[in-house]
Amino acid sequence: MAIDVPQLLKMTSDQLDELFKNSPAGDIPDGDAQGTALLGTGTQIDANIAEFINLFGWQGKVFDAKDGVLINKLLVFGFRAIIATVYKGPSWIDGKECIVLDYSKTSLLAHRIRDEIRNIGPRLYMGPVFWDKARLVHFSLQFPS
């Protein structure tokens, strides 16, 4: 059975970590992805908060796999800002290969942020967000079919 975003929203942080650990890195994605903040406590309130964040804050990312970069979509209108470099490297969670979204050299605002993603299903990626080495939340990226 393929996993989807509504299922991810019901998972705890530990369950999201296990899914991440048991998933392959996959290919570096290309194109426009809808993002969802996964707060990891598995309650209906969290689904509502994730929807609020998506509507008024972070909406997702647009990847350029060829050039190894992405740009975030922000605010109600999907304003594009905050660039990251994208490459494969070891995960800070388990040392296995993941796709790293690295803001350290591309953003003054987000230079302390590092995202990691792995392919958890068809056109679906998920992973943690780090502030320095502290894990903050998980997020998912759904690419259109």
Secondary structure as UniProt FT lines:
FT   HELIX           5..9
FT   HELIX           13..21
FT   STRAND          31..38
FT   HELIX           44..56
FT   STRAND          58..64
FT   TURN            65..68
FT   STRAND          69..74
FT   TURN            75..78
FT   STRAND          79..90
FT   TURN            92..94
FT   STRAND          97..102
FT   TURN            104..106
FT   TURN            111..112
FT   STRAND          113..121
FT   TURN            122..123
FT   STRAND          124..131
FT   TURN            132..133
FT   STRAND          134..142
//
